[in-house]
Amino acid sequence: MKGVCEELARLGVATVYEASGRRGLVDAPLVQVVPGSRAAGPARTVLCGQDDNLMVHAAMERVRPGEVLVITMPEPAPVALVGELLAVQAKARGAAGVLVDASVRDLEELRELGLPVWARWVRVRGATKTEVGKLDAPVEVGGATISPGDVVVLDADGAAVVEAGRAEEVLEAARAREEREARLRRRLEAGELSYDLHGLREVVEGGS
């Protein structure tokens, strides 16, 4: 699975999303905390209480190398569920990345740490630590259901999720798409038009 995840990360969110049949899009505005970062790995899911990060602390002992920590709460809100010290723990445990459907803080420290992190917001408002939530249960982020073990792919474009059982199938389709796009790019660089290569001229002019 490690090799599959590394290749999905290289191919990127847009290619993986299209290759998966446009399934699994995390349709949410995400801040890429560490510019240029990308990640992919099996999801380790955390459902926090509202505005509370107790379960993020509890999840740290379960994180395994290569996993993407997916942190949610019932309703997304600009409350910081992760800061520098939790990110330090995630990195020490070998996490491939962190997706926070809420806020993070300590932006400069997170960037210096270098662990790939994505979040809806960067805000300082702190979380409580009193509400017991759930670990390793299905969660929803940006309209996408993420179950434990599903592969989460993250880059500058945002995030997409691939069901665990489809990871190799989607990887094969994504590689094929990459090859097709490379051939198309060469033709576009030579001066041809996507308007013609995709048959779009017929759509526009054929109906006129």
Secondary structure, 3 states (H helix, E strand, C coil): CHHHHHHHHHHCHHHHHHHCCCCCEECCCCEECCCCCCEEEEEEEEECCCCECHHHHHHHHHCCCCCEEEEECCCCCCCEEECHHHHHHHHHCCCCEEEEEEEECCHHHHHHHCCCEEEEEECCCECECCCCCEECCCEEECCEEECCCCEEEEECCEEEEECHHHHHHHHHHHHHHHHHHHHHHHHHHCCCCHHHHCCHHHHHHHCC
